[in-house]
Amino acid sequence: MSRFSLRTMAEIGVMVAVALVLNFFRLFQMPQGGSVSLEMLPIFIVALRWGTLPGIIAGALFGVAQLFFGASIYYPLQVILDYPLAFALLGLAGAFPRRPLLGITIGTVGRFLAHVISGVAFFAEYAPEGTNVWVYSLGYNLTYIVPELLLCGIAVYFLAKRPGFYARVTGRQYE
């Protein structure tokens, strides 16, 4: 990680910590996992300010950190899909720094797909009898991902208008 500035690395660490704190302030919690909070917002901020790779690293670190604070662990591959991989995909927002709403939508879709695949592979038993497991997993995960996307979208919309938000894009750390 020597190619990142100290400021970038510090911001990644702080934002992962902020994401962990925001994870505890949930609007609602789903019965088999998933919740609505602003936990994705700090990861999006890192990705939009510093780029895709720092965003992916921040998301993956957040996913790993969640494992120590009450994650639902059932299978080794499920842990990877639902935590480090799902949250690392939020870093894809960094590919669209000047179109933040597009970026966070793409990052959220990446996270959503990781959770859907996990749902199909590991939580099919929860689908009501006669319900296609893909339809069940898509529906279940949409119930918390869409509200979380909307909350983060509103927050990012206002934050991205602030001077100095795009430190990496402009090449200046302070505007």
TORKOL-391680 format. One record per residue (C-alpha): residue number from 1; residue in three letters; z, x, y. Coordinates in steps of 0.25 Angstrom, whole numbers, always signed. Layout:
<rs>
+------+------+-------+-------+-------+
: resi : resn :    up :  east : north :
+------+------+-------+-------+-------+
:  NUM :  ALA :     Z :     X :     Y :
...
+------+------+-------+-------+-------+
</rs>
This chain:
<rs>
+------+------+-------+-------+-------+
: resi : resn :    up :  east : north :
+------+------+-------+-------+-------+
:    1 :  MET :    +0 :    +0 :    +0 :
:    2 :  SER :    -1 :   +12 :    +9 :
:    3 :  ARG :   -13 :    +6 :   +16 :
:    4 :  PHE :    -5 :    -5 :   +22 :
:    5 :  SER :    +3 :    -2 :   +35 :
:    6 :  LEU :   +18 :    -2 :   +35 :
:    7 :  ARG :   +17 :   -15 :   +43 :
:    8 :  THR :    +8 :   -22 :   +33 :
:    9 :  MET :   +18 :   -18 :   +22 :
:   10 :  ALA :   +30 :   -22 :   +30 :
:   11 :  GLU :   +23 :   -36 :   +33 :
:   12 :  ILE :   +20 :   -38 :   +18 :
:   13 :  GLY :   +35 :   -36 :   +15 :
:   14 :  VAL :   +40 :   -45 :   +26 :
:   15 :  MET :   +30 :   -56 :   +23 :
:   16 :  VAL :   +33 :   -56 :    +8 :
:   17 :  ALA :   +48 :   -57 :   +11 :
:   18 :  VAL :   +45 :   -68 :   +21 :
:   19 :  ALA :   +36 :   -75 :   +10 :
:   20 :  LEU :   +48 :   -74 :    +1 :
:   21 :  VAL :   +57 :   -81 :   +11 :
:   22 :  LEU :   +47 :   -92 :   +14 :
:   23 :  ASN :   +46 :   -95 :    -1 :
:   24 :  PHE :   +60 :  -100 :    -1 :
:   25 :  PHE :   +57 :  -110 :   +10 :
:   26 :  ARG :   +49 :  -120 :    +2 :
:   27 :  LEU :   +44 :  -134 :    +7 :
:   28 :  PHE :   +43 :  -138 :    -8 :
:   29 :  GLN :   +43 :  -132 :   -22 :
:   30 :  MET :   +35 :  -136 :   -33 :
:   31 :  PRO :   +41 :  -138 :   -47 :
:   32 :  GLN :   +34 :  -128 :   -55 :
:   33 :  GLY :   +33 :  -118 :   -43 :
:   34 :  GLY :   +26 :  -117 :   -30 :
:   35 :  SER :   +31 :  -121 :   -17 :
:   36 :  VAL :   +27 :  -123 :    -2 :
:   37 :  SER :   +32 :  -113 :    +8 :
:   38 :  LEU :   +27 :  -103 :   +17 :
:   39 :  GLU :   +28 :   -91 :    +7 :
:   40 :  MET :   +13 :   -88 :    +8 :
:   41 :  LEU :   +13 :   -87 :   +23 :
:   42 :  PRO :   +18 :   -72 :   +24 :
:   43 :  ILE :    +8 :   -68 :   +14 :
:   44 :  PHE :    -3 :   -74 :   +22 :
:   45 :  ILE :    +2 :   -67 :   +34 :
:   46 :  VAL :    +1 :   -54 :   +27 :
:   47 :  ALA :   -13 :   -57 :   +22 :
:   48 :  LEU :   -18 :   -62 :   +35 :
:   49 :  ARG :   -12 :   -50 :   +43 :
:   50 :  TRP :   -14 :   -38 :   +34 :
:   51 :  GLY :   -25 :   -42 :   +24 :
:   52 :  THR :   -27 :   -47 :   +10 :
:   53 :  LEU :   -21 :   -35 :    +2 :
:   54 :  PRO :    -8 :   -35 :   +10 :
:   55 :  GLY :    -8 :   -51 :    +8 :
:   56 :  ILE :   -10 :   -49 :    -7 :
:   57 :  ILE :    +1 :   -39 :    -8 :
:   58 :  ALA :   +11 :   -48 :    +1 :
:   59 :  GLY :    +8 :   -60 :    -8 :
:   60 :  ALA :    +9 :   -52 :   -21 :
:   61 :  LEU :   +23 :   -46 :   -16 :
:   62 :  PHE :   +27 :   -60 :   -12 :
:   63 :  GLY :   +23 :   -66 :   -26 :
:   64 :  VAL :   +31 :   -54 :   -33 :
:   65 :  ALA :   +43 :   -56 :   -24 :
:   66 :  GLN :   +43 :   -71 :   -27 :
:   67 :  LEU :   +46 :   -67 :   -42 :
:   68 :  PHE :   +60 :   -63 :   -37 :
:   69 :  PHE :   +63 :   -76 :   -30 :
:   70 :  GLY :   +62 :   -87 :   -39 :
:   71 :  ALA :   +48 :   -87 :   -44 :
:   72 :  SER :   +44 :   -95 :   -56 :
:   73 :  ILE :   +41 :   -86 :   -67 :
:   74 :  TYR :   +35 :   -91 :   -81 :
:   75 :  TYR :   +24 :   -81 :   -85 :
:   76 :  PRO :   +20 :   -67 :   -81 :
:   77 :  LEU :    +6 :   -71 :   -77 :
:   78 :  GLN :   +11 :   -83 :   -70 :
:   79 :  VAL :   +20 :   -75 :   -61 :
:   80 :  ILE :    +9 :   -66 :   -57 :
:   81 :  LEU :    +0 :   -78 :   -54 :
:   82 :  ASP :   +10 :   -86 :   -46 :
:   83 :  TYR :   +17 :   -75 :   -38 :
:   84 :  PRO :   +10 :   -61 :   -35 :
:   85 :  LEU :    -4 :   -66 :   -37 :
:   86 :  ALA :    -3 :   -79 :   -31 :
:   87 :  PHE :    +4 :   -74 :   -18 :
:   88 :  ALA :    -5 :   -61 :   -18 :
:   89 :  LEU :   -17 :   -71 :   -17 :
:   90 :  LEU :   -12 :   -76 :    -3 :
:   91 :  GLY :   -16 :   -62 :    +2 :
:   92 :  LEU :   -30 :   -67 :    +1 :
:   93 :  ALA :   -28 :   -73 :   +15 :
:   94 :  GLY :   -29 :   -59 :   +20 :
:   95 :  ALA :   -44 :   -59 :   +18 :
:   96 :  PHE :   -45 :   -69 :   +29 :
:   97 :  PRO :   -37 :   -64 :   +40 :
:   98 :  ARG :   -44 :   -71 :   +51 :
:   99 :  ARG :   -45 :   -84 :   +44 :
:  100 :  PRO :   -31 :   -86 :   +40 :
:  101 :  LEU :   -31 :  -100 :   +35 :
:  102 :  LEU :   -43 :   -96 :   +26 :
:  103 :  GLY :   -35 :   -84 :   +21 :
:  104 :  ILE :   -22 :   -92 :   +18 :
:  105 :  THR :   -30 :  -102 :   +11 :
:  106 :  ILE :   -37 :   -92 :    +2 :
:  107 :  GLY :   -24 :   -85 :    -1 :
:  108 :  THR :   -17 :   -98 :    -5 :
:  109 :  VAL :   -29 :  -102 :   -14 :
:  110 :  GLY :   -27 :   -89 :   -21 :
:  111 :  ARG :   -12 :   -92 :   -23 :
:  112 :  PHE :   -15 :  -106 :   -27 :
:  113 :  LEU :   -25 :  -101 :   -38 :
:  114 :  ALA :   -15 :   -92 :   -44 :
:  115 :  HIS :    -5 :  -103 :   -45 :
:  116 :  VAL :   -15 :  -112 :   -51 :
:  117 :  ILE :   -19 :  -102 :   -62 :
:  118 :  SER :    -4 :  -100 :   -64 :
:  119 :  GLY :    -2 :  -115 :   -65 :
:  120 :  VAL :   -13 :  -117 :   -75 :
:  121 :  ALA :    -9 :  -105 :   -84 :
:  122 :  PHE :    +6 :  -106 :   -84 :
:  123 :  PHE :   +10 :  -120 :   -79 :
:  124 :  ALA :    +0 :  -130 :   -86 :
:  125 :  GLU :   +12 :  -136 :   -93 :
:  126 :  TYR :   +16 :  -143 :   -80 :
:  127 :  ALA :    +3 :  -150 :   -79 :
:  128 :  PRO :    +4 :  -165 :   -82 :
:  129 :  GLU :    -2 :  -169 :   -95 :
:  130 :  GLY :   -17 :  -172 :   -94 :
:  131 :  THR :   -18 :  -164 :   -81 :
:  132 :  ASN :   -27 :  -152 :   -80 :
:  133 :  VAL :   -19 :  -140 :   -78 :
:  134 :  TRP :   -28 :  -134 :   -67 :
:  135 :  VAL :   -27 :  -147 :   -59 :
:  136 :  TYR :   -12 :  -147 :   -61 :
:  137 :  SER :   -10 :  -133 :   -57 :
:  138 :  LEU :   -20 :  -135 :   -45 :
:  139 :  GLY :   -12 :  -147 :   -40 :
:  140 :  TYR :    +1 :  -141 :   -42 :
:  141 :  ASN :    -2 :  -128 :   -35 :
:  142 :  LEU :    -9 :  -136 :   -23 :
:  143 :  THR :    +4 :  -144 :   -20 :
:  144 :  TYR :   +11 :  -132 :   -15 :
:  145 :  ILE :    +0 :  -122 :   -11 :
:  146 :  VAL :    -7 :  -131 :    -1 :
:  147 :  PRO :    +5 :  -134 :    +7 :
:  148 :  GLU :    +9 :  -120 :    +7 :
:  149 :  LEU :    -6 :  -116 :   +12 :
:  150 :  LEU :    -5 :  -127 :   +23 :
:  151 :  LEU :    +9 :  -121 :   +28 :
:  152 :  CYS :    +4 :  -107 :   +28 :
:  153 :  GLY :    -9 :  -111 :   +34 :
:  154 :  ILE :    -2 :  -117 :   +46 :
:  155 :  ALA :    +7 :  -105 :   +47 :
:  156 :  VAL :    -5 :   -95 :   +46 :
:  157 :  TYR :   -13 :  -103 :   +56 :
:  158 :  PHE :    -3 :  -101 :   +67 :
:  159 :  LEU :    +2 :   -87 :   +63 :
:  160 :  ALA :   -13 :   -82 :   +63 :
:  161 :  LYS :   -14 :   -86 :   +77 :
:  162 :  ARG :    -3 :   -77 :   +82 :
:  163 :  PRO :    -7 :   -63 :   +88 :
:  164 :  GLY :    -5 :   -51 :   +79 :
:  165 :  PHE :    -6 :   -59 :   +66 :
:  166 :  TYR :   -18 :   -52 :   +61 :
:  167 :  ALA :   -13 :   -37 :   +62 :
:  168 :  ARG :   -22 :   -32 :   +51 :
:  169 :  VAL :   -35 :   -39 :   +56 :
:  170 :  THR :   -34 :   -35 :   +70 :
:  171 :  GLY :   -29 :   -21 :   +67 :
:  172 :  ARG :   -17 :   -23 :   +77 :
:  173 :  GLN :    -3 :   -25 :   +72 :
:  174 :  TYR :    +1 :   -32 :   +85 :
:  175 :  GLU :    -8 :   -41 :   +94 :
+------+------+-------+-------+-------+
</rs>
